[in-house]
Amino acid sequence: MSETPTKTIMQKLIERSQVYAQSHTTAMTLDEGKALPPGTVPKVTVIVSCCDPRCLPEEFFMLEKGFEYSIVRNAGGRTSEALRSIVCIDTLIGLEAVIVVHHTGSFTIQPIQQLPKTIEEAHKECYIDCGLTHLTNASIRASLLSKDPSLELSVSKMDFGEIIEFVSYYPFSGTPALSIPAAVREDVSFLKDSPLIDSSIPIYGCVYDIATGLVSEVL
């Protein structure tokens, strides 16, 4: 007897979509939305989030399907990379607000004597756990060049959005979670300083704690 062929990832996902389609509700088209009276369709709140599979704004913000929220995801949740999508959404529908979400492990402030003393300990204790705190531009470039040295010219010009602020906090004088809020503030400032985003648009920053499921606003 011949063996049953192993299903590809794509085949498995298509099967899941067939199950989902049984309860799917059709969304309004953009043209249908434009034809409605002004103010009927809300402007969009864009949520910029890390693409880490543990960080799902649809889940921890309990979002429902519709035009009200749009999720833009990339490594680290960096707004420099998300700007193009934000501008497109603003031009098409209009922006209500932008929310920048980074994530960490435990966002709970600990007594100084209980803080980890090295980067490795911080990762192990799940204080700092975004992938871009485990990587640097240099380490990513080195990995790419080890696979194909001919990429050196193009790779040397690329910025991968490293989050390196935490290095200055060793040895700690506060909580290691400070590194993530620092990156959030950097991303919020990038959007506030951009001439492509109207200054009247509210831009917020927050941190999602993957250990507790809680979100804390960064001011």
C-alpha positions as CSV (number, residue, x, y, z in Angstrom):
1,M,0.0,0.0,0.0
2,S,1.2,3.5,-0.8
3,E,1.7,5.9,2.1
4,T,-0.7,8.8,2.5
5,P,1.1,11.9,1.3
6,T,2.1,14.3,4.1
7,K,0.0,17.5,4.0
8,T,1.8,20.7,3.5
9,I,1.3,23.7,5.8
10,M,-0.7,25.4,3.1
11,Q,-3.0,22.4,2.7
12,K,-3.6,22.3,6.5
13,L,-4.4,26.0,6.6
14,I,-6.8,25.7,3.7
15,E,-8.6,22.9,5.6
16,R,-8.9,25.2,8.6
17,S,-10.3,27.9,6.4
18,Q,-13.0,25.6,5.1
19,V,-14.1,25.0,8.7
20,Y,-14.0,28.7,9.4
21,A,-16.0,29.5,6.3
22,Q,-19.0,27.6,7.7
23,S,-19.6,30.4,10.2
24,H,-18.1,33.3,8.3
25,T,-20.1,36.6,8.0
26,T,-19.5,38.7,4.9
27,A,-17.9,42.1,5.7
28,M,-19.0,45.3,4.1
29,T,-17.0,46.3,1.0
30,L,-15.0,49.6,0.9
31,D,-17.4,50.9,-1.8
32,E,-20.4,50.1,0.4
33,G,-18.8,51.9,3.3
34,K,-18.1,55.0,1.2
35,A,-21.7,55.1,0.1
36,L,-23.0,55.3,3.7
37,P,-23.8,58.7,5.3
38,P,-20.8,60.6,6.7
39,G,-19.8,59.4,10.2
40,T,-21.5,56.0,9.8
41,V,-18.2,54.1,9.2
42,P,-15.8,54.9,12.1
43,K,-12.2,56.0,11.4
44,V,-9.6,53.3,12.0
45,T,-7.5,52.9,15.1
46,V,-4.2,51.4,13.9
47,I,-2.5,49.1,16.3
48,V,1.2,48.6,15.5
49,S,2.4,45.3,17.1
50,C,5.3,42.9,17.1
51,C,4.9,39.9,14.9
52,D,5.8,37.5,17.7
53,P,3.1,34.8,17.7
54,R,2.6,35.3,21.4
55,C,1.6,38.9,20.9
56,L,-1.9,39.0,19.4
57,P,-3.7,42.3,19.9
58,E,-6.9,40.7,18.5
59,E,-6.8,38.5,21.6
60,F,-5.6,40.7,24.5
61,F,-7.7,43.7,23.4
62,M,-10.7,41.4,22.6
63,L,-11.2,43.0,19.2
64,E,-14.1,42.2,16.9
65,K,-14.0,42.0,13.2
66,G,-14.8,45.2,11.4
67,F,-13.4,48.5,10.2
68,E,-12.7,49.9,13.7
69,Y,-9.3,48.5,14.2
70,S,-6.4,47.5,11.8
71,I,-3.4,45.6,13.0
72,V,0.0,46.3,11.5
73,R,2.6,43.8,12.6
74,N,6.4,43.6,12.1
75,A,9.4,42.4,14.0
76,G,9.6,44.5,17.2
77,G,6.5,46.5,16.4
78,R,8.7,49.3,15.0
79,T,6.8,52.3,13.6
80,S,9.4,53.2,11.0
81,E,8.5,50.0,9.1
82,A,4.7,50.4,9.8
83,L,4.5,54.0,8.5
84,R,3.7,53.1,4.9
85,S,0.7,51.0,6.0
86,I,-0.5,53.7,8.5
87,V,-0.4,56.3,5.7
88,C,-2.3,54.0,3.3
89,I,-5.0,53.4,5.9
90,D,-5.3,57.1,6.7
91,T,-5.7,58.0,3.1
92,L,-8.3,55.3,2.4
93,I,-10.5,55.5,5.5
94,G,-9.0,58.0,8.0
95,L,-7.2,57.6,11.3
96,E,-8.9,57.7,14.7
97,A,-5.7,57.0,16.6
98,V,-2.5,54.9,16.5
99,I,-1.5,52.5,19.3
100,V,2.1,51.2,19.5
101,V,2.3,47.9,21.3
102,H,5.6,46.3,22.3
103,H,5.8,43.2,24.6
104,T,8.0,41.8,27.2
105,G,8.0,39.1,29.8
106,S,7.1,40.2,33.3
107,F,6.4,44.0,33.4
108,T,6.2,43.9,37.2
109,I,8.7,46.2,38.9
110,Q,10.8,44.1,41.2
111,P,12.9,45.2,44.3
112,I,16.4,46.0,43.1
113,Q,18.0,43.1,45.0
114,Q,15.8,40.6,43.1
115,L,16.7,41.9,39.6
116,P,18.7,39.7,37.2
117,K,22.3,40.9,36.9
118,T,23.1,39.9,33.3
119,I,21.3,40.0,29.9
120,E,21.2,36.2,29.9
121,E,19.5,36.1,33.3
122,A,17.0,38.7,32.2
123,H,16.0,36.6,29.2
124,K,15.8,33.5,31.3
125,E,13.6,35.2,33.9
126,C,11.4,36.5,31.0
127,Y,11.8,40.2,31.9
128,I,13.0,41.0,28.4
129,D,11.7,38.7,25.8
130,C,11.1,40.5,22.5
131,G,13.0,38.8,19.7
132,L,14.7,42.1,18.8
133,T,16.3,42.2,22.3
134,H,17.9,38.9,21.5
135,L,19.3,40.2,18.2
136,T,21.3,43.1,16.9
137,N,21.7,44.6,13.5
138,A,25.2,43.2,13.5
139,S,24.1,39.6,14.4
140,I,21.4,39.6,11.7
141,R,23.8,40.9,9.1
142,A,26.4,38.2,10.1
143,S,23.8,35.5,9.8
144,L,22.7,36.6,6.3
145,L,26.3,37.0,5.1
146,S,27.2,33.5,6.4
147,K,24.6,32.2,4.0
148,D,25.5,34.4,1.0
149,P,28.6,36.7,1.2
150,S,27.5,38.4,-2.0
151,L,24.8,40.2,0.0
152,E,27.3,42.4,1.8
153,L,26.5,45.6,-0.1
154,S,22.8,45.5,0.4
155,V,22.8,44.0,3.9
156,S,25.2,46.6,5.2
157,K,22.6,49.3,4.5
158,M,19.7,47.5,6.2
159,D,18.4,48.5,9.7
160,F,16.6,45.6,11.3
161,G,15.1,47.6,14.1
162,E,17.3,46.3,17.0
163,I,16.2,47.2,20.5
164,I,19.4,47.7,22.3
165,E,18.5,50.3,25.0
166,F,18.5,47.6,27.7
167,V,22.3,47.3,27.5
168,S,22.7,50.6,29.3
169,Y,20.7,49.2,32.3
170,Y,23.3,46.6,33.3
171,P,24.0,46.6,36.1
172,F,20.5,47.6,36.8
173,S,19.6,50.8,38.6
174,G,15.9,50.1,38.1
175,T,13.7,47.6,36.4
176,P,14.9,45.8,33.2
177,A,11.4,46.4,31.7
178,L,12.5,50.0,31.3
179,S,14.2,49.0,28.0
180,I,10.9,48.1,26.3
181,P,9.1,51.3,27.3
182,A,12.2,53.2,26.0
183,A,11.7,51.5,22.6
184,V,7.9,52.3,22.8
185,R,8.6,56.0,23.4
186,E,11.1,56.0,20.5
187,D,8.4,54.5,18.1
188,V,5.7,56.9,19.4
189,S,8.0,59.9,18.9
190,F,8.8,58.7,15.3
191,L,5.2,58.9,14.4
192,K,4.6,62.2,16.2
193,D,7.6,63.7,14.4
194,S,6.5,62.4,11.0
195,P,5.1,65.0,8.6
196,L,3.0,62.3,7.1
197,I,0.9,61.9,10.2
198,D,-1.5,64.8,11.1
199,S,-0.5,66.2,14.5
200,S,-4.1,66.0,15.7
201,I,-4.0,62.2,15.6
202,P,-3.6,60.7,19.1
203,I,-0.7,58.3,19.3
204,Y,-0.4,56.0,22.3
205,G,2.2,53.6,23.5
206,C,1.9,50.5,25.7
207,V,3.5,47.2,26.7
208,Y,1.9,43.8,26.7
209,D,3.1,41.5,29.4
210,I,3.2,38.0,28.0
211,A,3.5,36.5,31.5
212,T,0.2,38.0,32.8
213,G,-1.7,39.1,29.8
214,L,-1.9,42.6,31.1
215,V,-1.3,45.8,29.1
216,S,0.3,48.9,30.6
217,E,0.3,52.3,29.0
218,V,3.7,54.0,28.5
219,L,3.6,57.7,29.2
